[in-house]
Amino acid sequence: MPNIHPTALVDPRAEIDDTAVIGPFCIVGPNVRIGAGTELGPHCTIDGHTEIGRDNRFYRYCSIGGMPQDKKYADEPTRLVVGDRNTVREYVTFNTGTVQDGGVTTVGSDNWIMAYVHVAHDCHVGDRTIIANGVQLGGHVHVNDWAIVGGLTGVHQFCKIGAHCMIGGSSSIVQDIPPYVLCAGNPSKPHGVNTEGLKRRGFTPEVISALRESYKILYRRGLSLDEARAEMLALGSTDPQIGAAIGVTIDFLGSSTRGIVRA
């Protein structure tokens, strides 16, 4: 049997692994699945059609799986899926998806999500991100792997944040941020490549140098987006590792719907 505090209210239809821990005064709804080793701190509410993986830790007063804050929502059985080994601090909210998108909000694995963060309907958060205190993700936002979002940043709906980005605190994000870019401000502006983060993640000096050159192609040479893509492809053709890294940016540019942040 899972370790359920006697003051918790857990619907008997919920599926809870025997090794999960449900803390005092928690509420767990009927359509919830909680995986092995996951812990809910005091006063957490988990409801909606929500699936949570293993070894997550939710601190006190989290609200996970609540209905989307969307006037079009009509009580459809949309979902929230959370991966493994996430740390989710106090007062965080994750909402389920809407049928106007894919019907599901996703949060990946190994993320560090700090207090008062809001992940709105149809957002997709990747793996190994850090989302600092008070960040607000509007609906349909994509945050890719290894991104770091500074505290009190607001991200407009439908924006995409590329892999390995780092966003300064109190920024306003209203356009897409390409992978590897440092960005900050209101309105946000690009400020180079996240070289320190890339070094810590094992990127070679040669690849980092090529990514810095790719940034210059995109932001410093006055090229159109098509011209910049062509030059980045040529740069990536010099080496498979470099090509793979630059290819992440090229693919991102092809999927951008709001346009990228500009200098």
N, C-alpha and C positions, 0 to 999 in steps of 0.2 A: 504493500500500500504506500502511496506517496505520503510525504510528511505534510499534512494539512493542519494548520492551526485551528483550534476549536472555534475561534471567532470568525473564521473565513466562511463565506457563502459560496459554495461550489455546486453548480448544477450537476446532478448525477449523470447527465448525458455527456458531459465534457470528458475528453480522453486525456488523461494525465499519466505520464510515465511514473512507475513506482519509485524512481529516484528523484523526482521533482520535489521542490519545497514551496509550499504556499503559505505566505506569512500572515500575520494577524490582520483581520478586517479586510482581507482581499475579497473581491467578487470575480467569479469566473463563470462565464455564460455557457449555454448548452452546446454551441457550435465551435468550441475551442479545443485545439489539440496542443499539448505542451510536452516537449521532448525530454529526454533523459538529462538529469543534472541541472535543469533550469530552475532558478530561484526567483520568486516574487517577494519583494520586500513588503512592509506593512502598507495597507491601504491601496494597493494596486487594483485596477479594474481591467480585466481582459474580457472583451466581448466580441460580438460580430462573428463572422466566419473567418476565424483566425487560426493560423498554424504557426507554431513557434518551435524552432529546432532545439538542439541540445546545448547544455552548458552556457546558457544565457543568464545574465544577472540583471534584473530590473529592480532599481531602487524605489524607495517609497513614493507613493502618490502618482505613479505612471498611469496613463489612460491609453490602453492599447486596443485597437480594433473598433474604435468608435465609428459611427456613421460619418460619411463625408460631409463636409460643410459646403454643400453644393445644392442650390435651390432646385435643380433638376432631379435630384435623388428622390426616388419613389419607393424606398424600402426594398430595392432589389437585393438578392443575396450575393453581393460583391464581397471580395476577399482581401485579406492581409496575409502575407507570407513573410516570416522572419527566419533567417538562417541560424547559424550556430555561433557560440562564443562571443556574442555581443555584450558590451557593457552599456547599459541604458540608465542614465542618472535620473534625479528627481524631477517629477512633473513633466516628463516627456509625453507627447501625444503622437500616436500613429493612427491615421484613419484608413478605412478600407477604400477600395477603388469605386469607380462608376462605370456604368454600362456604356457611356459615351466614349470611354477609352477601352482598355483591355479588361476592365472589371477587377483589377487586382493592383494593390500596392505591394511593393517588395522592398525588403531590407535584407542585404546579404549577410555575410559572416565576418567576424573579427573586427567589427566596427566599435568605435568609442564615441558614444553619443551623450553629450553633456546636458546639464539641467535646462529645462524649459524649451527644449528643441521641439518644433512642430514639423512633422512630416505629413503633408496633406495627401488627399486622394490621388491615386494613380502615379505617385512618385516611385522612382526606382533608384534605390541607393545601393551601390556596389559593395565591394569587399574592402576591408582595411582602411576605411575612411575615418577621419576625425572631424566631428561636427561640434563646434564649441557652443558654450552657453548662449541660449536665446536665439539661435539661428531659426529662421522661419522659411520653410520650403513651400512655395505655393504649389497648387495642383499641377500634376504632369511633369514635374521637374525630374531630371536625370542627374545623379551625382555618380560619376564613374570611379573605378577603383583607385585607392590611395589618395584621393583628393582630401584636402584640409580646408575647412571653411571656418573663418574666424568668427568670434562671438558677435552677436547682435546683427549679423548680416541678414538681409532680406533678399530672397531669390524669387523673382517674378515667375508666374506660372509659365510652363512650357519651356523654360530655359534648360540648357544642358551645360554641365560642368565637366570638363574633360579629365581624363586620368592624370594623376600626379600634379594637378593644379594646387596652388596655395592661394587662398583668398584672405586678405587682411580684414581685421575686425571692423564692424560697423559699415560694411560696404553695401552698396545697392547694385544688385545684379539684374539687369533687364535685357541682356543679350547673352549669347552662348560664349563660353570661355574655352578656347582650344586646349588640348592636353599640354601639360608641362609648364603652363604659363603662371607667373606671379601676377596677381591682380588685386587692386584695392581702390577704394574711393567711392564717392557719391557725386556724380555717376562713376562707376568703376572704370579703371583704365589698366591696360597691361603694363607691366614693369619688368619684363625680361623673363628668364627661364628659372624654374625652381631647381637650381643646380645642387644646392645642399641636400634637398630631399632625394634627388636622383643618386647622389653619391652614397647616401645612407642605404639606398635600395640596391646597390651593386651595379649601377650603370657604369660602363667603362669611360675613361676620359675621352676616348675617340667618339663614342656615341653622344656624350654630353656636348662635345664640341660641335658635332653635326647638328644637334638639336638647337644649339645657340645660333648656328648659321641658318637653320630653318626658320627660327623666329625672326631673324633679320630679313629673310626673304618675304615673310608674311607681313611684317610691320614697318620695315625701314626703307624699302626700295621703291615705294610708290607703285607697286604692281597691282593689276587687277587680280581677283581671286583665281581666275583660270590661269593667268600667267604665273602666279605664285605656286599653284599646284604643279604646274609643269616643271618649274625649277626645283621644287622639292622632290619630285619623282626622279629627276636627273641626279640630284644629290644622293638620294637613297640607293641608286643603282650601283654605287661604288663599293658597297659592302653589304652582305646579308643582314648583319646586326643593325647597321644604320638604317637599312631599308625597312626593317621590321618596326623600328622605333618611329621613324618618320611616317610610316604607313598608318600608324595610329592617328596622327594628326590629319593626314589626307582623308582617311575614312570619316573622321569626325566632321571635317569641313563639308563632306558630301551629304551628311545627315542633318546639318544645321538648318533649322527652320526659322529662327529669329534673327539670323545674322550674327556675326561674331563681334565681340567687344573690340573697339578700335582705339588707337592711341590718340 
